[in-house]
Amino acid sequence: MAEANILLDALLDRAALSHSALARHLNALDTALHYDHASVARWIRDHAIPRHPVPLLICRIIEDRLGAPVTLADIGMARDQDREPSALPAVIDRATALWRGDQRGHHPRKPVAGAQAVAPLWEWEHPPDEGNLAYSRDPGSGHHRVDRVDVQRLRLARDRYQEMYRRVGGVPVHARVLATLTDQAAPLLRAAYDNNRGRDLFQAVAGLAALAGVCAYDANRQALAQRHLHTALRLAKASGDRALGAYIVAVMANQALHLHEDRLVVQCAQAALRSSGSAISSALAADLHALAGKAYARMRDATSSHPHLRQAETLAARLDPTTGPVEISYVQPGLIETQVAEALRRLGDLTAARTYAEESVRTARTTHPRAKVHRHAGLALVLTAQGDLDRATEAGHHMLDQLTGMESGRLTDRIRQVTTALTSHATEPTVAAFLERAQHHTDEPTGP
């Protein structure tokens, strides 16, 4: 008979959590879980370990109560197979398998939610961090030793593909990013490098993997995008670049917002802000606060939304688009106003929302085409809600003007938001003309 898990029992006592309370917290994090007080009693009595990622969630629940980090070892649930998926050789194997499978059309069908969606975030935020990344070559790698030029080539590829994405959308760019990951990044990860070069390499590959996630998200392949982003986050953790990890978490928050996982949006934003501290720029911090504000607005929680929106505005006033990592260059002047306008529209404050939306459009001349689409769409939605149909359709036409040459599922969704809002006014001649023009865009295919 196994010895009782006295570590978990003691920690629950310190955290003032009954068996029933712990079970309720777990079930609230993942609706697929159905634990009760007897389940927790069995984990303690028999030293039983529930399936991954439940032990990680138990750590998170207890650490939130205690205000201090809690590991699997602390709750008596550490075992070798729990650690194996996070070991770098296994991380590399899973990453390269994902990239290769994506190229071959092997795509996951459904995004993970609940505990499975939170676990990668928890793992990124908490120790242990990587030690020495030095790696001896794989016998089949051709005895290549990674040098500065190899890493720079990956970074330049990412920068180039990011600009392409902003101009033509994620559908046509996704395949190019995957080819670079599979043909160039994967062999380098299995080559030879010292610790410093290894961190540079993992940072560069994480940036590319994140862009693969962004492109899949833009093509409305949400389950696939999620896997790419989780992979990118783990690679960023290995690199030690907390700011890059925070950027990837911000992308995860954007996707969660699209999937209507509003609580997850808040969790992502709070984790990135809490864990990265001064490592992240004012631009990224502003975006994270704006995302949290939008999520609370969707939950009709104005009390929680407004402080985040105010903080986003304060940080946005310090923006310098000519500085900072290339990954966060999407935070251009006017982006935060776009986000704030969306949140205020959700909260019913249409006058203020219009002011912010008009300011976001005013500054749109300095940004790229896809950002202009979002900004004009945001203004069109506010104007429609106010009943100003002539101005709404005018903004809608400006939105459509930016779409030439783009293949983007997310932008198609954005057009549909505007057309849906205007459909009830289809008897108005200006609205009817806009809806007819917009139909040609929403009917186009957005990917394979």
Secondary structure as UniProt FT lines:
FT   HELIX           6..14
FT   TURN            15..16
FT   HELIX           19..29
FT   TURN            31..32
FT   HELIX           37..45
FT   TURN            52..53
FT   HELIX           54..66
FT   TURN            72..76
FT   HELIX           80..83
FT   HELIX           84..86
FT   HELIX           88..103
FT   TURN            104..105
FT   HELIX           115..125
FT   HELIX           139..141
FT   HELIX           148..168
FT   HELIX           170..180
FT   HELIX           181..185
FT   HELIX           186..189
FT   STRAND          192..193
FT   HELIX           195..218
FT   TURN            219..220
FT   HELIX           222..239
FT   HELIX           242..258
FT   TURN            259..260
FT   HELIX           262..276
FT   HELIX           277..279
FT   HELIX           282..298
FT   TURN            299..300
FT   HELIX           302..316
FT   TURN            317..318
FT   TURN            321..322
FT   HELIX           326..328
FT   TURN            329..330
FT   TURN            333..334
FT   HELIX           335..347
FT   HELIX           350..362
FT   HELIX           364..366
FT   HELIX           369..386
FT   HELIX           389..401
FT   TURN            402..405
FT   HELIX           409..423
FT   TURN            424..427
FT   HELIX           429..442
//
